Amino acid sequence: MGTHVIEAGFPVNSDAEFEAVRDIAAASSTTVCGLARVVEEDIDAALDSGVDLVHVFVSTSDVQIEDSMHSTREDVLDRAVEAVERVVDAGAECMFSPMDATRTDEGFLLDIVGETAAAGADWINIPDTVGVATPTRFAALTANVVEAAEAAGEGTRVDVHTHDDFGLAGANALAGYEAGASQAQVSVNGIGERAGNAAYEEVVMALESLYDVSTGIDTTEITGLSRMIEEKSGVPVPGNKPVVGDNAFSHESGIHAAGVIENSDTFEPGVMTPEMVGAERELVLGKHTGQHSVRERLVEAGFEPTEEEVREVTRRVKDFGAEKQRVTVDELEKFAREVGVDQREEVRA
């Protein structure tokens, strides 16, 4: 699909994960990344797995330094620099993450960003680890990190990693881009810790359609990818999920459906069509359905309804929809036959 980097896993975690990362790195033509703590064993495992990019991370917020790592800011800074130097000396591309950046003292955050950029980090990642950033604050933080990284490193770029605890992961990722970040870490269907991460499909389509940015991603494969991940992960995609949910391009309201039949731009974004993401538009029948939708679906099913018959079938659809929510094609055809709507004869060659 043209995805720029695949973070394949945490090689030191287990033999199975090491083998999975190794196999992905060997099989993929895109950049493959392996995750590592600022620990020699982690870094060596990532390097041994054959990844192109090693992503080293360490906690930088005081609450995590003191209560999770039982360490100090000075120790964290030293270990971060040593980890970056180890990756760089091995000839691999390096990303450094100050974990829990959005709850880190900003002075210390900019110090560790400057030191790791100067040590040779190709990328500085800004993780909103517990999802507490807001777009305005995250943009300001990103701009400061970009400035610090560019001042200290030669060609160091900034990447963002946002969590969705307050439903702001996608907005924060885009705010990061607006503030100068060059890359965002996203996951298909937004799968991730707790409420998840910024969703691949949402960020890509916002960039393509709202910001008019060419991402290089084959967006027509997005819906298929989402369905595959839904099946393999066992994590269902809600019907109202943006871009890839079953209802994303569905219309039930009579006003909406009538407008869409005339011109899809009336009640769809216009800049994002179902075809762009490999989906299909659907006119859904239910208690809000209008005559335009009913006529359209009857004609598709081979019926030739009069205006009066359309009104009668629509009434039945609304009554049934009020009890059953959605009306299937079978129910619609049953109503049409009950009303006595003529059906075109099938012609066989």
C-alpha positions as CSV (number, residue, x, y, z in Angstrom):
1,M,0.0,0.0,0.0
2,G,3.0,2.3,0.2
3,T,3.2,2.5,4.0
4,H,6.5,4.2,4.8
5,V,7.6,2.3,8.0
6,I,6.3,-0.8,9.6
7,E,7.1,-1.1,13.3
8,A,7.1,-4.9,13.4
9,G,7.5,-5.6,17.1
10,F,9.8,-5.8,20.2
11,P,12.5,-8.4,19.2
12,V,13.8,-9.0,22.7
13,N,10.4,-9.8,24.0
14,S,10.4,-13.5,23.1
15,D,11.9,-15.9,20.6
16,A,8.6,-15.9,18.6
17,E,8.5,-12.1,18.4
18,F,12.2,-12.0,17.4
19,E,11.5,-14.4,14.6
20,A,8.4,-12.5,13.5
21,V,10.3,-9.2,13.3
22,R,13.2,-10.9,11.5
23,D,10.8,-12.5,8.9
24,I,9.0,-9.2,8.3
25,A,12.3,-7.4,7.9
26,A,13.5,-10.0,5.4
27,A,10.2,-10.1,3.4
28,S,9.4,-6.4,3.2
29,S,10.7,-3.8,0.7
30,T,9.7,-0.9,3.0
31,T,11.5,0.3,6.1
32,V,11.0,-2.1,9.0
33,C,11.5,-0.9,12.6
34,G,12.2,-2.8,15.8
35,L,11.5,-1.5,19.3
36,A,14.0,-1.5,22.1
37,R,14.4,-0.1,25.6
38,V,17.6,1.8,26.4
39,V,19.2,-1.5,27.3
40,E,22.1,-3.2,25.5
41,E,20.3,-6.6,25.2
42,D,17.2,-4.9,23.7
43,I,19.2,-3.0,21.2
44,D,21.3,-5.9,20.1
45,A,18.2,-8.1,19.7
46,A,16.7,-5.4,17.4
47,L,19.9,-5.1,15.4
48,D,20.2,-8.9,15.1
49,S,16.7,-9.1,13.7
50,G,17.8,-7.3,10.6
51,V,15.5,-4.2,10.9
52,D,16.4,-1.0,9.2
53,L,15.4,1.3,12.0
54,V,15.8,0.8,15.8
55,H,13.3,2.7,17.9
56,V,14.8,3.2,21.4
57,F,12.7,4.6,24.2
58,V,12.9,5.6,27.9
59,S,10.5,7.2,30.4
60,T,11.1,10.9,30.9
61,S,8.1,12.1,33.0
62,D,9.0,12.3,36.7
63,V,6.1,10.0,37.7
64,Q,7.4,7.2,35.4
65,I,11.1,7.9,36.2
66,E,10.5,7.7,39.9
67,D,7.7,5.1,40.2
68,S,8.2,2.9,37.2
69,M,11.9,3.0,36.5
70,H,13.0,4.0,40.1
71,S,15.7,6.1,38.5
72,T,16.7,9.8,38.1
73,R,16.6,12.3,35.3
74,E,20.4,12.2,35.0
75,D,20.5,8.5,34.6
76,V,17.8,8.6,32.0
77,L,19.6,11.2,30.0
78,D,22.9,9.2,30.1
79,R,21.2,6.0,29.1
80,A,19.3,7.6,26.3
81,V,22.4,9.1,24.7
82,E,24.3,5.8,25.1
83,A,21.5,3.9,23.4
84,V,21.3,6.2,20.5
85,E,25.1,6.1,20.0
86,R,25.0,2.2,20.1
87,V,22.4,2.1,17.3
88,V,24.2,4.8,15.2
89,D,27.6,3.0,15.7
90,A,26.0,-0.2,14.4
91,G,25.0,1.6,11.2
92,A,21.3,1.4,11.6
93,E,18.8,4.3,11.5
94,C,17.8,5.4,14.9
95,M,14.6,6.8,16.5
96,F,14.5,8.0,20.1
97,S,11.3,8.4,22.2
98,P,11.0,10.2,25.5
99,M,8.1,8.2,26.8
100,D,5.3,10.1,28.4
101,A,6.6,13.3,26.7
102,T,3.3,15.2,27.2
103,R,3.6,14.8,31.0
104,T,7.4,15.5,31.0
105,D,8.9,18.8,32.3
106,E,9.4,20.7,29.1
107,G,12.8,21.9,30.0
108,F,14.1,18.4,30.6
109,L,12.2,17.1,27.5
110,L,14.0,19.6,25.3
111,D,17.4,18.8,27.0
112,I,17.0,15.1,26.2
113,V,15.8,15.8,22.7
114,G,18.8,18.0,22.0
115,E,21.3,15.5,23.5
116,T,19.9,12.5,21.6
117,A,19.7,14.5,18.3
118,A,23.3,15.6,18.8
119,A,24.2,11.9,19.4
120,G,23.0,11.1,15.9
121,A,19.3,10.2,16.3
122,D,17.6,10.4,12.9
123,W,14.2,10.7,14.4
124,I,12.8,12.1,17.6
125,N,9.4,10.7,18.5
126,I,6.9,12.6,20.7
127,P,4.7,10.1,22.5
128,D,1.4,11.2,24.1
129,T,1.7,7.9,26.0
130,V,-1.5,8.3,28.1
131,G,-3.5,10.4,25.7
132,V,-3.8,13.6,27.7
133,A,-2.7,16.1,25.0
134,T,-5.0,18.5,23.2
135,P,-4.4,19.6,19.6
136,T,-3.4,23.2,20.5
137,R,-1.0,22.1,23.3
138,F,0.4,19.2,21.3
139,A,1.1,21.5,18.3
140,A,3.0,23.9,20.6
141,L,5.0,21.1,22.1
142,T,5.8,19.6,18.7
143,A,7.0,23.0,17.4
144,N,9.4,23.3,20.3
145,V,10.7,19.8,19.9
146,V,11.2,20.3,16.1
147,E,13.2,23.5,16.9
148,A,15.3,21.7,19.5
149,A,15.9,18.7,17.3
150,E,16.9,20.7,14.2
151,A,19.2,22.9,16.3
152,A,21.1,20.0,17.8
153,G,21.0,17.3,15.1
154,E,22.0,17.2,11.5
155,G,18.8,16.4,9.6
156,T,17.0,15.1,12.7
157,R,13.3,14.8,12.0
158,V,10.3,14.6,14.3
159,D,7.6,11.8,14.5
160,V,4.5,11.8,16.7
161,H,2.7,8.9,18.6
162,T,-0.7,9.7,19.9
163,H,-3.2,7.8,22.0
164,D,-7.0,8.0,21.9
165,D,-8.0,8.1,25.5
166,F,-10.1,11.2,24.9
167,G,-10.8,10.6,21.2
168,L,-8.2,13.1,20.2
169,A,-5.4,10.8,18.8
170,G,-6.2,11.6,15.1
171,A,-6.6,15.3,15.8
172,N,-3.3,15.4,17.8
173,A,-1.4,13.6,15.0
174,L,-2.6,16.1,12.5
175,A,-1.7,19.0,14.9
176,G,1.7,17.5,15.1
177,Y,2.0,17.6,11.3
178,E,0.8,21.2,11.2
179,A,3.5,22.1,13.8
180,G,6.4,20.6,11.7
181,A,6.4,16.8,12.4
182,S,7.4,14.7,9.4
183,Q,5.8,11.4,10.4
184,A,3.0,10.0,12.6
185,Q,2.8,6.5,14.1
186,V,-0.7,5.1,13.4
187,S,-2.4,1.7,13.6
188,V,-5.1,0.1,11.4
189,N,-8.5,0.5,12.9
190,G,-6.8,2.5,15.7
191,I,-5.9,-0.7,17.6
192,G,-3.5,-0.1,20.5
193,E,-3.1,0.1,24.3
194,R,-6.3,1.1,26.2
195,A,-8.5,3.2,23.8
196,G,-6.0,2.7,21.0
197,N,-3.8,4.9,18.8
198,A,-4.4,7.3,15.9
199,A,-6.1,5.3,13.2
200,Y,-4.2,4.7,10.0
201,E,-7.3,5.2,7.8
202,E,-8.4,8.4,9.5
203,V,-5.0,10.1,9.5
204,V,-4.2,9.1,5.9
205,M,-7.6,10.2,4.5
206,A,-7.5,13.5,6.4
207,L,-4.1,14.2,5.0
208,E,-5.2,13.3,1.4
209,S,-8.6,14.8,1.4
210,L,-8.5,17.8,3.9
211,Y,-4.9,18.8,3.6
212,D,-4.5,17.9,-0.1
213,V,-1.2,16.0,0.7
214,S,-0.1,13.1,-1.4
215,T,0.9,10.5,1.2
216,G,1.9,7.8,-1.4
217,I,-0.5,5.4,0.2
218,D,-2.8,3.4,-2.0
219,T,-6.0,4.5,-0.3
220,T,-8.2,2.1,-2.4
221,E,-6.9,-0.7,-0.3
222,I,-7.8,0.9,3.1
223,T,-11.2,-0.8,3.5
224,G,-9.9,-4.2,2.6
225,L,-7.0,-3.8,5.0
226,S,-9.4,-2.8,7.8
227,R,-11.5,-5.8,7.2
228,M,-8.5,-8.1,7.3
229,I,-7.2,-6.7,10.6
230,E,-10.7,-6.9,12.0
231,E,-10.8,-10.6,11.2
232,K,-7.3,-11.4,12.3
233,S,-7.4,-9.4,15.5
234,G,-10.9,-10.3,16.6
235,V,-11.5,-6.7,17.4
236,P,-14.8,-5.6,15.7
237,V,-15.0,-2.3,13.8
238,P,-18.0,-0.2,15.0
239,G,-20.5,0.6,12.4
240,N,-20.0,4.4,12.9
241,K,-16.2,4.2,12.6
242,P,-14.9,7.0,10.3
243,V,-13.8,5.9,6.9
244,V,-14.1,2.1,7.3
245,G,-17.2,1.6,9.4
246,D,-20.2,-0.1,7.7
247,N,-22.2,3.1,8.0
248,A,-19.4,5.4,6.8
249,F,-21.0,5.8,3.4
250,S,-24.6,4.6,4.3
251,H,-27.6,6.9,4.0
252,E,-31.0,6.2,5.6
253,S,-32.5,9.7,6.1
254,G,-34.9,10.5,3.3
255,I,-33.4,14.0,2.9
256,H,-29.8,12.6,2.8
257,A,-30.6,9.8,0.5
258,A,-32.6,12.0,-2.0
259,G,-29.7,14.4,-2.1
260,V,-27.1,11.7,-2.6
261,I,-29.1,10.1,-5.4
262,E,-28.9,13.5,-7.2
263,N,-25.4,14.4,-6.3
264,S,-23.3,12.4,-3.8
265,D,-21.5,15.7,-2.7
266,T,-24.7,16.9,-1.1
267,F,-24.4,14.7,2.0
268,E,-20.9,13.2,1.8
269,P,-17.6,15.1,2.3
270,G,-17.1,15.2,-1.5
271,V,-13.3,15.2,-1.1
272,M,-13.5,11.6,0.2
273,T,-15.7,9.2,-1.8
274,P,-16.3,5.5,-1.1
275,E,-14.3,4.6,-4.2
276,M,-11.2,6.4,-2.8
277,V,-11.1,4.0,0.1
278,G,-12.3,0.8,-1.7
279,A,-15.8,1.0,-0.2
280,E,-19.3,1.2,-1.7
281,R,-22.1,3.7,-1.1
282,E,-25.3,2.2,0.4
283,L,-28.8,3.4,0.7
284,V,-30.1,1.9,3.9
285,L,-33.8,1.3,4.4
286,G,-35.4,2.0,7.8
287,K,-37.8,4.2,9.6
288,H,-36.1,7.4,8.2
289,T,-36.2,6.2,4.6
290,G,-37.8,8.4,2.0
291,Q,-39.4,7.7,-1.3
292,H,-36.3,8.4,-3.4
293,S,-34.5,5.5,-1.7
294,V,-37.4,3.1,-2.0
295,R,-37.9,3.9,-5.7
296,E,-34.2,3.4,-6.3
297,R,-34.0,0.1,-4.5
298,L,-37.2,-1.2,-6.2
299,V,-35.9,-0.4,-9.6
300,E,-32.6,-2.1,-8.8
301,A,-34.6,-5.2,-7.8
302,G,-36.4,-5.2,-11.1
303,F,-39.7,-3.6,-10.2
304,E,-41.6,-0.9,-12.1
305,P,-43.5,1.0,-9.4
306,T,-46.0,3.8,-9.8
307,E,-45.8,6.9,-7.6
308,E,-48.7,5.6,-5.5
309,E,-47.0,2.2,-5.1
310,V,-43.8,3.9,-4.0
311,R,-45.7,5.8,-1.4
312,E,-47.4,2.6,-0.1
313,V,-44.2,0.6,0.0
314,T,-42.4,3.5,1.7
315,R,-45.1,3.6,4.4
316,R,-44.6,-0.2,5.1
317,V,-40.8,0.3,5.1
318,K,-41.1,3.0,7.7
319,D,-43.5,1.0,9.9
320,F,-41.3,-2.1,9.7
321,G,-38.1,-0.1,10.3
322,A,-39.6,1.5,13.4
323,E,-39.7,-2.0,14.9
324,K,-36.8,-3.8,13.2
325,Q,-34.5,-0.9,12.6
326,R,-33.2,-2.0,9.1
327,V,-35.2,-3.4,6.2
328,T,-33.6,-6.1,4.1
329,V,-34.0,-6.4,0.3
330,D,-36.1,-9.5,1.0
331,E,-38.5,-7.5,3.1
332,L,-38.6,-4.8,0.5
333,E,-39.5,-7.2,-2.3
334,K,-42.1,-8.8,0.0
335,F,-43.7,-5.4,0.5
336,A,-43.6,-4.7,-3.3
337,R,-45.4,-8.0,-4.0
338,E,-48.0,-7.4,-1.4
339,V,-48.7,-3.9,-2.9
340,G,-48.9,-5.5,-6.3
341,V,-45.9,-3.7,-7.9
342,D,-45.2,-4.9,-11.5
343,Q,-41.9,-6.7,-12.0
344,R,-39.9,-6.8,-15.2
345,E,-39.8,-10.1,-16.9
346,E,-36.4,-11.8,-17.0
347,V,-35.1,-12.2,-20.5
348,R,-32.9,-15.1,-21.2
349,A,-30.7,-15.5,-24.2
